[in-house]
Amino acid sequence: MLNLDRRKTLGILGLGIIGVSQVDLLQGLTMEYRDSENDLWDAKKRTATSALDFWVDLLKLQEGSTNNVALSNDYKSHWLCLIRAVSWVESKHGTVGANEPSRDPMQSGNPKDSWWKSLTHQSEDSDRFIGGPSANNYWAHELPAAAALKSNFPANAKLSKLSDVKKGHTDTAFNEELSYYWGIVYLIQRVNTRLTNGKTYKCGTYSKSYLVEGATGYNGGGDPNYQTKLKKALGGEVGCSLL
């Protein structure tokens, strides 16, 4: 009788591998998959981290039960992990997809999306970005000018980089800095304003469900399985997890 825990195969997954257990093979494939994700993320991490730090500072994000404490490094690491998962689900960090994935890993520059139209003032603003202590408040279309005034805002993330902002990521000048900077601020907005009386700067007390459920709104409802995909990404596809 075959050992059900260590059953040998003669063609597992069509690879023709003899004498290799299903468990060992699948574990090996998972490790290789994750190594690939790690390599891809390593090329994006610096940009994503800088973008997160920029918005944390400009909007003075706060945490705690009364949102009166500046966002800690621990909480920022959770945000970065969430950003990593979103980047993976959206485009496998710029490697998969029909909508300019290499230019737009976060898919924040789709010219058909309401977020891009609001950001570029092609439509009425639906999002009010509320800053924390000593920070200003902005309508979505006011953010690009406010960000551009800051010395640490990169030139490649400025909308003026584009020849025609209405084209979004179909403009050949669109790049991954534009993608992460404008995708991350939108993600923060979607997460922190999901609850009643939510404000952009109010991150509250950390919980995994708070971040994941809020991030579902990043997709805009186009994919009913988006939250499932995020949870799958955080469950082992990306090299970080939300505890």
MOCORBEL-V501819 format. One record per residue. RES is the residue in one small letter. PSI is psi in degrees with one decimal (none if undefined). OMEGA is omega as a letter, one per 40 degrees, with the letter a starting at -180 (999 if undefined). BURIAL is I if it has 9 or more other C-alpha atoms within 8 Angstrom, else O. Layout:
BEGIN
RES:PSI:OMEGA:BURIAL
RES:PSI:OMEGA:BURIAL
END
This chain:
BEGIN
m:139.2:i:O
l:142.4:i:O
n:114.4:a:O
l:-23.5:a:O
d:-24.0:a:O
r:42.4:a:O
r:130.3:i:I
k:151.1:a:I
t:158.5:i:I
l:20.0:i:O
g:39.2:a:I
i:130.6:a:I
l:23.0:i:O
g:15.7:a:O
l:-8.9:i:O
g:29.4:a:O
i:125.1:a:I
i:134.3:i:O
g:17.9:i:O
v:128.7:a:I
s:149.8:i:I
q:-39.9:a:I
v:-48.0:a:O
d:-42.3:a:O
l:-46.1:a:I
l:-37.1:i:O
q:-40.5:i:O
g:-42.2:i:O
l:-38.7:i:O
t:-43.0:i:I
m:-40.2:i:O
e:-40.5:i:O
y:-44.3:a:I
r:-37.4:i:I
d:-40.5:i:O
s:-43.3:i:O
e:-42.4:i:I
n:-44.1:i:I
d:-43.1:i:O
l:-41.2:a:I
w:-34.0:i:I
d:-31.6:a:O
a:-15.9:a:O
k:-19.9:a:I
k:-43.4:a:O
r:-44.4:i:O
t:-45.4:a:I
a:-40.5:i:I
t:-44.2:i:I
s:-39.9:i:O
a:-44.8:i:I
l:-46.6:i:I
d:-38.5:a:O
f:-48.6:a:I
w:-32.5:i:I
v:-40.4:a:I
d:-45.7:a:O
l:-41.2:a:I
l:-0.6:i:I
k:59.8:i:I
l:141.2:a:I
q:156.2:i:I
e:177.0:i:I
g:167.2:a:I
s:-27.0:i:O
t:12.1:i:O
n:48.7:a:I
n:15.4:i:O
v:132.4:i:O
a:142.7:a:O
l:126.5:a:I
s:164.3:i:O
n:-35.4:i:O
d:-45.5:a:O
y:-37.4:i:I
k:-35.0:i:I
s:-33.7:i:O
h:-41.5:i:I
w:-43.4:a:I
l:-37.0:i:I
c:-41.3:i:I
l:-43.3:i:I
i:-41.4:i:I
r:-43.3:i:I
a:-42.1:i:I
v:-44.0:i:I
s:-38.0:i:I
w:-46.5:a:I
v:-40.3:a:I
e:-40.2:a:I
s:12.7:a:I
k:49.0:i:I
h:42.6:i:I
g:14.5:a:I
t:-12.7:a:I
v:140.0:i:O
g:161.5:a:I
a:-10.8:a:O
n:72.0:i:O
e:53.3:a:I
p:-36.5:a:I
s:-34.2:i:I
r:-31.0:a:I
d:71.5:a:I
p:-33.5:a:I
m:-4.2:i:I
q:36.9:a:I
s:-10.4:a:I
g:22.7:i:I
n:118.1:a:I
p:-14.2:i:I
k:-13.2:a:O
d:148.0:a:O
s:-33.3:i:O
w:-46.9:a:O
w:-38.6:i:I
k:-36.9:i:I
s:-43.8:a:I
l:-37.7:a:I
t:12.4:i:I
h:36.9:i:I
q:-11.3:a:O
s:170.9:i:O
e:138.4:i:O
d:133.3:i:I
s:-11.6:a:O
d:129.1:i:O
r:118.7:a:I
f:111.8:a:I
i:119.7:a:I
g:162.7:i:I
g:-160.5:a:I
p:127.6:i:O
s:0.4:i:O
a:156.8:i:I
n:169.0:i:O
n:149.5:a:O
y:143.9:i:I
w:156.4:a:I
a:-44.6:a:I
h:-11.8:i:I
e:-15.8:a:I
l:-44.2:a:I
p:-42.8:a:I
a:-39.9:i:O
a:-41.7:i:O
a:-41.0:a:I
a:-23.0:i:I
l:-17.1:a:O
k:135.0:a:O
s:-24.3:a:O
n:10.8:i:O
f:121.4:a:I
p:145.5:a:O
a:-36.6:a:O
n:-14.9:i:O
a:-3.8:a:I
k:139.4:i:I
l:-23.4:i:O
s:-11.7:i:O
k:-25.0:a:I
l:145.0:i:I
s:-29.4:i:O
d:104.6:a:O
v:-25.1:a:I
k:-21.1:i:O
k:-15.9:a:O
g:-134.8:a:I
h:-0.8:i:I
t:-12.8:i:I
d:131.0:a:I
t:-16.5:i:O
a:-7.7:i:O
f:143.1:a:I
n:173.1:a:I
e:-24.2:i:I
e:-42.7:i:I
l:-43.2:a:I
s:-49.9:a:I
y:-41.6:a:I
y:-43.6:a:I
w:-19.1:i:I
g:-39.0:a:I
i:-41.7:i:I
v:-33.8:i:I
y:-38.8:i:I
l:-44.2:i:I
i:-43.9:i:I
q:-44.8:a:I
r:-40.2:a:I
v:-49.7:a:I
n:-12.4:i:I
t:7.7:a:I
r:-38.9:a:O
l:157.4:i:O
t:134.5:a:O
n:16.1:i:O
g:145.2:i:I
k:153.0:a:I
t:-42.7:a:I
y:-12.4:a:I
k:100.6:i:I
c:-16.0:i:I
g:-161.2:i:I
t:130.1:a:O
y:135.3:i:I
s:145.8:a:O
k:-45.1:a:O
s:-35.3:i:O
y:-46.4:a:I
l:-47.4:a:I
v:-45.6:a:I
e:-37.5:i:I
g:-37.0:a:I
a:-18.7:i:I
t:-32.4:i:I
g:-14.6:i:I
y:-33.4:a:I
n:-19.7:i:I
g:12.1:i:O
g:1.1:a:O
g:-23.6:a:O
d:106.9:a:O
p:-15.1:a:O
n:14.5:a:O
y:-44.9:a:I
q:-38.4:i:I
t:-41.1:i:O
k:-38.9:i:I
l:-44.4:a:I
k:-37.2:i:I
k:-42.1:i:I
a:-46.4:a:I
l:-14.8:a:I
g:3.6:i:O
g:-15.6:a:I
e:-36.4:i:I
v:159.6:a:I
g:36.2:i:O
c:165.3:i:O
s:153.2:i:I
l:115.3:a:O
l:none:999:O
END
